[in-house]
């Protein structure tokens, strides 16, 4: 199967060059690496010189959208598989693509996402959260898992996720305008349509962030907005239960470790996440001025007509 890798970039740095170099060392090499770069003035030409198979499309910042920009990268692809990544996701080894493809050999599996490992500078809380959300066991999820997993049934992350292109094209790709969460909106739709989404624990990338409480609030505000805007996917499916379970599990772990500083961080960050999420779910009741203070994606709101 031919694989095209699609990566949106903005201010690409040395870490992104490492990502590209690791992709060029895979046991299954990409057919093309298609980069959708925001603002040409920030692009580093030496990145493109790493391989003749790198194709770059430049867009203006006001044109960036999480769904539409990725669709743009996929538009000219004729590959069997579309592998979407973010610029700060570094393959952990040379088996990333090979291990993802294994899960797409089943007819009903339309998408598969990779395990995210913490970076070296990762905080204690973020490290444990990564282990909670991206465990050591692989799993294939379908409609029958909704009662057990709730919203996590639809979970998928375009930090590193591969999709069958024929199904992707048939379903018209990602939603063309979204504040955030284009991957879960897509995967929720395909699961509702009878397809499966796989989690590949043996396909690994290094990716983590040490967000501040305020950054967590803003990210979760945008998450809440995305769910409020797509009731056809998220209405009637349990969401908060999974978050509560993660908080309880994380607090219990750090209490046992007698790491009370981490316990404080968990409670603080979780509170900001919950507040942001609830505000996002109810954003239609908020003023435009407050929304712009709460969001991490001001450009999205500036596009509103």
C-alpha positions in Angstrom: 0.0 0.0 0.0 1.2 3.5 -0.9 1.2 6.0 2.0 1.2 9.8 1.7 2.1 11.7 4.9 0.3 15.0 5.4 1.6 17.6 7.9 0.4 21.1 8.6 3.2 23.4 9.7 3.7 26.8 11.2 7.2 28.1 12.1 8.7 24.6 11.6 11.8 24.1 13.8 14.6 21.6 14.4 12.2 19.1 15.9 10.2 19.1 12.7 13.4 18.3 10.7 13.9 15.3 13.1 10.3 14.2 12.3 11.1 14.3 8.5 14.4 12.5 8.9 12.7 9.7 10.9 10.0 9.4 8.3 12.7 9.0 5.7 14.1 6.0 7.7 10.9 4.0 7.9 10.7 0.4 6.8 7.7 1.4 4.8 8.7 4.7 3.1 6.2 7.4 2.4 5.2 7.9 -1.2 5.0 11.6 -0.7 5.4 13.9 2.3 2.8 16.6 1.7 3.3 19.7 3.8 0.7 22.5 4.2 2.7 25.4 5.6 1.2 28.5 7.1 3.1 31.7 6.0 5.8 31.1 3.5 8.1 33.6 5.2 8.6 31.1 8.1 9.4 28.2 5.9 12.9 26.7 5.9 14.0 25.6 2.5 16.6 23.2 3.8 13.7 21.0 5.0 12.5 20.5 1.5 16.0 19.6 0.4 15.9 16.5 2.6 14.0 14.6 0.0 12.6 15.0 -3.5 9.4 13.5 -2.3 8.5 16.5 -0.1 5.8 18.6 -1.6 5.0 22.0 0.0 1.9 24.1 -0.3 1.9 27.5 1.3 -1.2 29.2 2.7 -1.9 32.5 4.6 -2.5 32.4 8.3 -6.1 33.5 7.9 -6.7 30.6 5.6 -5.7 27.9 8.1 -8.4 25.6 9.4 -7.8 22.3 11.2 -10.1 20.4 8.8 -9.8 22.4 5.5 -6.0 22.7 5.6 -5.6 18.9 6.0 -8.1 18.3 3.2 -5.9 20.6 1.0 -2.9 18.4 1.8 -4.8 15.3 0.8 -6.5 16.7 -2.3 -3.8 15.6 -4.8 -2.9 12.3 -3.2 -3.5 9.1 -5.1 -2.0 6.9 -2.3 -4.0 4.1 -0.6 -3.4 5.6 2.9 -3.3 9.1 4.2 -1.1 9.5 7.3 -1.8 12.8 9.1 0.8 14.0 11.6 1.6 17.2 13.4 5.0 18.9 13.1 6.0 18.1 16.7 5.3 14.4 16.6 8.6 12.5 16.2 8.4 8.8 15.2 9.9 6.7 18.0 11.5 4.2 15.6 11.5 3.1 12.0 8.4 0.8 12.3 5.8 3.6 12.8 4.2 3.3 9.3 4.6 -0.4 9.1 2.8 -0.9 12.4 0.0 1.5 11.5 -0.7 -0.3 8.2 -1.2 -3.7 10.0 -4.4 -2.4 11.4 -5.8 -1.1 8.1 -5.7 -4.5 6.5 -9.1 -5.4 7.9 -11.9 -4.2 5.6 -14.0 -2.5 8.3 -11.1 -0.6 9.9 -11.1 2.9 8.3 -8.6 4.7 10.6 -5.9 4.0 13.1 -4.0 6.3 15.5 -0.6 5.9 17.1 0.5 5.8 20.7 1.9 9.1 22.0 5.0 8.8 24.3 6.1 11.7 26.6 9.0 13.8 25.7 12.1 14.0 28.0 11.0 17.3 29.4 7.5 16.1 30.2 6.0 17.0 33.6 5.0 14.2 36.0 1.3 14.8 35.5 1.5 15.0 31.7 3.6 11.8 31.7 0.9 9.9 33.6 -1.8 11.4 31.5 -0.1 10.1 28.4 0.1 6.6 29.8 -3.6 6.8 30.8 -4.8 7.9 27.3 -2.3 5.9 25.3 -1.8 2.6 27.0 0.2 -0.5 26.1 -2.7 -2.5 24.7 -4.0 -2.0 21.2 -7.7 -2.0 20.5 -10.2 -1.8 17.7 -13.3 0.3 18.5 -16.7 0.1 16.9 -20.3 1.0 17.7 -20.6 -1.9 20.1 -18.0 -0.2 22.4 -20.0 3.0 23.0 -21.8 1.7 26.1 -18.4 0.8 27.7 -16.1 3.6 26.4 -18.5 6.5 25.9 -17.0 9.3 24.0 -13.6 7.5 24.0 -15.0 5.2 21.3 -14.7 8.1 18.9 -11.3 9.2 20.1 -8.6 9.6 17.5 -5.7 12.0 17.2 -4.2 13.6 14.1 -1.0 14.0 16.0 -0.4 10.7 14.2 -3.3 8.9 12.5 -3.7 7.0 9.2 -6.9 6.8 7.2 -8.0 4.7 4.1 -8.1 7.3 1.4 -11.1 5.7 -0.5 -13.3 6.0 2.5 -11.9 9.4 3.3 -12.8 10.7 -0.2 -16.2 9.0 -0.1 -17.0 10.8 3.1 -15.6 14.1 1.8 -12.7 14.2 4.3 -12.6 16.2 7.4 -15.2 18.8 8.1 -14.0 21.8 6.2 -14.4 24.4 9.0 -13.9 23.5 12.6 -12.3 25.1 15.6 -10.7 21.9 16.7 -11.3 18.1 17.0 -11.6 17.4 13.2 -10.2 13.9 13.9 -12.9 12.9 16.4 -15.7 14.4 14.3 -14.6 12.3 11.4 -14.1 9.1 13.4 -17.4 9.6 15.2 -19.0 9.7 11.8 -17.4 6.6 10.4 -18.1 4.6 13.5 -21.7 5.6 13.3 -21.6 4.4 9.6 -20.4 1.0 10.8 -16.7 1.3 10.4 -14.0 0.7 13.0 -11.2 2.9 14.4 -8.0 1.2 15.8 -5.5 2.3 18.4 -2.1 0.9 17.6 0.0 0.8 20.8 3.0 -0.5 18.8 3.0 2.5 16.5 4.7 5.2 18.6 5.6 8.9 18.4 7.1 11.2 20.9 4.6 14.0 21.6 3.6 15.9 24.7 3.1 19.4 26.0 3.4 21.0 29.4 0.4 23.3 29.2 -0.3 25.9 31.9 -3.8 25.8 33.6 -4.9 28.7 31.4 -3.8 26.9 28.3 -5.7 23.9 29.4 -8.8 26.0 29.9 -8.5 27.5 26.4 -7.9 24.1 24.7 -10.9 22.6 26.5 -13.1 25.6 25.7 -12.4 24.9 22.0 -13.1 21.2 22.6 -16.5 22.1 24.1 -17.3 24.4 21.2 -16.5 21.6 18.7 -18.9 19.2 20.6 -21.6 21.9 20.8 -21.4 22.5 17.1 -21.7 18.9 16.2 -24.6 17.3 18.1 -25.0 14.8 15.3 -21.8 13.2 16.6 -21.6 14.0 20.3 -25.2 14.4 21.5 -26.3 11.7 23.9 -22.9 10.1 24.3 -21.1 10.2 27.7 -18.2 12.6 27.8 -17.6 13.8 31.4 -17.4 10.3 32.9 -14.1 9.5 31.1 -12.5 12.7 32.3 -13.6 12.0 35.9 -12.2 8.5 35.7 -8.8 9.9 34.5 -8.7 12.5 37.3 -9.5 9.9 40.0 -7.0 7.4 38.6 -4.2 10.1 38.3 -4.8 11.4 41.9 -4.8 7.9 43.4 -1.5 7.2 41.6 0.3 10.3 42.9 -1.1 9.9 46.4 0.4 6.4 46.5 3.7 7.9 45.3 3.4 10.6 48.0 3.9 13.2 45.2 1.5 15.8 46.7 2.8 18.5 44.4 1.6 16.5 41.4 -1.8 15.9 43.2 -2.2 19.7 43.5 -1.3 20.1 39.8 -3.8 17.4 38.8 -6.6 19.1 40.7 -5.7 22.5 39.5 -5.4 21.6 35.8 -8.5 19.4 35.9 -10.5 22.2 37.3 -9.4 24.5 34.5 -10.1 21.8 31.9 -13.6 21.3 33.3 -14.4 25.0 33.5 -13.1 25.5 29.9 -15.1 22.6 28.6 -18.3 23.6 30.2 -18.0 27.2 29.0 -17.2 25.9 25.5 -20.3 23.7 25.5 -22.4 26.7 26.3 -20.5 29.3 24.2 -23.7 30.5 22.5 -24.7 32.1 25.8 -21.4 34.0 26.0 -20.5 37.4 24.6 -18.1 37.7 21.7 -15.6 39.5 23.9 -15.6 36.7 26.4 -15.3 34.0 23.8 -12.2 35.7 22.3 -10.7 35.7 25.8 -11.4 32.0 26.3 -10.5 30.5 23.0 -7.0 29.4 21.8 -8.1 29.8 18.2 -9.0 33.5 17.7 -8.7 33.2 13.9 -11.6 30.8 13.9 -14.0 33.4 15.3 -12.7 36.1 13.1 -13.9 34.1 10.1 -17.5 34.2 11.4 -19.8 36.1 9.2 
